[in-house]
Amino acid sequence: MRRRIRFLTYNVHSCFGTDRKLDPARVAAVIHECRPDIIALQEVDVGRARSGGIDQAHMIAAHLQMEAQFHPALHLKDEKYGDAVLTALPMRLVKAAGLPSRGEPRGALWVEIDLAYVKLQVIVTHLGLRGSERVLQATALLGPGWLGALDQRDQRVVLAGDFNATARSAAYKLVARHFRDAPLDAETKPRPTFPSRLPLLRIDHIFVGEGIEVARCEVHNSALARVASDHLPIVAELEPAGIGAVAGDVAALPGG
């Protein structure tokens, strides 16, 4: 069996828009425009003075009637900043930890989402600004402490986030040797995601593993999205197959 789900990744820039306004509800509205089932967020503030001390992960999740898992890559006293996964589907935390970093701390969040007929492994990350650092972080994610422990033949994996890496970079090429780039898999011309007002760079990515087909993948470039954050979100329609599924058996996910 295959069921189609909508997966979105989005660097929300601490919910500060290109107009410098802080507005988590506006970010939630952009996400709602895309009707995703599963959401991977980066640059999420929790309890930070600069963003009013609110928990952005759970505030956005509440707007969307979803639950949230959050991992702080940066944790200073009560202030946190990092990655989150939001969904209304059953979800459990697998791992949340830091990655090798030479500058600003970076991390990754891994959750397992129950699609009823198969478990989906979702990893969200935000890699560093230096090329050598990104290679170290990508190597760690592909290693035995993370995805290297999985047998892709028996797992359904999505790796997504802000990689700060174009398709020509060493970190991108390293990941692309193990996972498929969603727009390329959908036979869609990849579009840039940053900066949102005039996108020039494709540094946000959705990668998929074995047993997942990509029916469609696009950058969401609405008027609201161009102002809500300095990145544009990517949304992909994915068809994860159950173990031993028959090709071509596709159904819509309830609510998707």
C-alpha positions in Angstrom: 0.0 0.0 0.0 1.1 3.6 -0.7 -0.6 6.7 0.8 0.3 10.2 -0.3 1.4 12.6 2.4 2.4 16.3 2.2 5.7 17.1 3.8 7.0 20.6 4.3 10.4 22.0 5.4 10.8 25.6 6.4 13.4 27.8 8.0 11.2 30.3 9.9 14.0 32.8 10.9 12.6 32.9 14.5 9.3 34.1 13.0 10.9 37.5 12.1 9.8 38.5 8.6 11.6 40.4 5.9 9.7 43.4 7.2 11.4 42.8 10.6 8.1 42.1 12.3 7.8 39.2 14.7 4.7 37.1 13.8 4.5 33.4 14.5 0.8 33.4 13.4 1.9 34.7 10.0 4.4 31.8 9.7 1.6 29.4 10.7 -0.6 30.9 8.0 2.1 30.3 5.4 2.3 26.7 6.5 -1.5 26.4 6.4 -1.5 27.5 2.8 0.5 24.4 1.9 -1.8 21.9 3.8 1.1 19.7 5.0 0.7 16.5 7.1 4.3 16.7 8.5 6.3 19.8 9.0 10.1 20.2 9.6 11.1 23.6 11.0 14.4 25.3 11.6 15.5 28.4 13.5 12.7 28.1 16.0 12.9 30.2 19.2 11.7 28.9 22.6 11.8 31.2 25.6 14.1 33.7 24.0 14.0 37.4 25.0 14.4 38.6 21.5 11.1 36.9 20.4 9.0 37.7 23.5 9.9 34.6 25.5 7.3 32.4 23.7 7.5 28.8 22.7 7.3 29.2 18.9 7.2 25.4 18.2 4.1 24.8 20.3 2.5 28.1 19.3 2.7 27.3 15.6 1.6 23.7 16.3 -1.5 25.0 18.2 -2.4 27.3 15.3 -2.3 24.2 13.0 -3.9 21.8 15.5 -0.8 19.7 15.6 1.7 18.4 18.2 5.3 19.4 18.2 8.7 17.9 19.0 11.5 20.4 19.6 15.3 20.1 19.9 17.5 23.1 21.0 20.7 23.1 19.1 21.5 26.2 21.1 20.6 26.3 24.9 21.6 29.2 27.0 20.0 29.2 30.5 16.2 29.3 29.7 16.7 30.4 26.1 16.5 27.8 23.3 16.9 27.8 19.5 16.7 24.9 17.2 14.6 22.5 15.1 11.1 21.1 15.4 8.8 18.5 13.8 5.0 19.2 13.8 2.2 16.8 12.9 -1.2 15.6 13.9 -0.1 12.0 13.2 1.2 9.7 16.0 4.8 10.7 16.6 7.5 9.5 18.9 11.0 10.9 19.6 13.8 8.7 18.5 16.9 11.0 19.0 17.7 14.6 19.5 21.4 15.6 19.8 24.1 18.0 18.7 26.3 17.6 15.6 30.0 18.4 15.3 30.2 22.2 15.2 33.1 24.7 15.0 31.0 27.8 15.2 27.3 28.2 16.2 26.0 24.9 17.7 24.1 22.7 15.3 21.9 19.6 15.9 19.3 17.3 14.5 16.0 15.9 15.6 14.8 12.4 14.7 11.2 11.3 15.1 9.2 8.3 14.0 5.8 9.0 12.6 3.2 6.2 12.4 1.3 6.2 9.1 -0.7 3.1 10.2 0.7 0.9 7.4 4.3 1.9 7.8 6.6 3.9 10.1 8.2 7.0 8.6 11.6 8.1 10.0 11.9 11.9 9.8 15.2 13.7 10.5 15.3 17.5 10.5 18.6 19.5 10.7 20.2 22.9 10.1 23.8 22.6 9.0 26.6 25.1 9.6 27.9 28.0 7.5 31.3 26.7 6.8 31.8 24.0 4.1 34.2 21.9 6.1 31.8 22.0 9.1 28.9 20.9 6.9 30.8 17.9 5.7 31.5 16.9 9.3 27.8 17.3 10.2 26.6 15.4 7.1 29.1 12.6 7.8 27.8 12.4 11.4 24.2 12.2 10.2 25.0 9.4 7.7 27.1 7.5 10.3 26.2 4.8 12.9 25.0 7.2 15.5 22.2 8.4 13.1 21.1 7.1 9.7 23.9 4.6 9.3 22.2 2.4 11.9 19.2 1.9 9.6 18.7 -0.6 6.9 16.9 1.5 4.3 15.3 -1.6 2.7 13.2 -2.0 5.9 12.8 1.7 6.7 11.2 4.8 5.1 13.5 7.8 5.7 13.0 11.6 5.0 16.0 13.9 5.8 15.1 17.6 5.5 16.1 21.1 6.6 18.3 24.0 5.9 21.6 22.5 4.7 23.2 25.9 3.9 24.5 23.9 0.9 23.9 24.2 -2.8 23.9 21.2 -5.2 27.6 21.9 -6.0 28.7 21.7 -2.4 30.6 18.7 -0.9 28.0 18.3 1.9 25.1 18.1 -0.6 26.9 15.6 -2.8 27.7 13.5 0.2 24.0 13.2 1.3 22.9 12.8 -2.4 25.0 9.7 -2.6 22.8 8.0 0.0 19.4 9.7 -0.5 17.4 11.2 -3.4 16.8 14.9 -3.8 12.9 15.3 -3.8 12.5 17.8 -6.8 14.8 15.7 -8.9 13.0 12.5 -8.0 9.7 14.2 -9.0 11.3 15.3 -12.3 10.7 18.9 -11.4 13.1 21.8 -12.0 14.6 22.7 -8.6 13.9 26.2 -7.5 15.9 28.5 -5.1 14.6 29.1 -1.6 16.8 31.9 -0.2 16.4 34.9 0.2 12.6 34.8 0.1 12.0 38.2 -1.6 14.3 37.3 -4.5 15.4 33.7 -4.3 18.8 33.0 -5.7 20.1 30.0 -3.7 18.7 26.4 -3.3 20.0 25.6 0.2 16.9 24.0 1.8 16.3 20.4 0.8 14.1 17.4 1.2 15.9 14.0 0.7 14.1 10.7 0.6 15.3 7.1 1.0 14.2 3.8 -0.5 10.6 2.9 -0.6 9.4 6.6 -1.0 8.3 8.0 -4.3 8.0 11.8 -4.8 4.9 12.6 -6.7 5.4 16.4 -6.6 7.8 18.9 -5.1 7.7 22.7 -5.2 8.9 25.8 -3.5 5.9 27.7 -2.0 6.3 31.3 -3.2 3.1 33.1 -2.2 3.0 36.8 -1.3 2.7 35.9 2.4 5.7 33.5 2.2 7.9 36.1 0.7 7.5 38.3 3.8 7.0 35.9 6.7 10.6 34.6 6.7 13.9 35.1 4.9 13.5 31.5 3.4 10.7 30.0 1.3 9.2 26.7 2.4 9.4 23.5 0.2 6.5 21.1 0.1 6.6 17.6 -1.4 3.9 15.0 -2.0 5.5 11.7 -0.9 4.2 8.2 -1.4 5.9 5.9 1.2 5.4 2.3 0.5 4.6 -0.3 3.1 7.0 -3.2 3.5 6.3 -5.6 0.7 3.8 -3.1 -0.9 2.5 -3.6 -4.4 3.6 -0.9 -6.8 0.9 1.5 -7.9 -1.3 1.0 -4.8 -1.8 4.6 -3.8 -4.3 6.3 -1.5 -4.7 9.7 0.1 -3.8 10.1 3.7 -6.9 11.0 5.7 -6.8 14.7 6.3 -3.9 15.2 3.8 
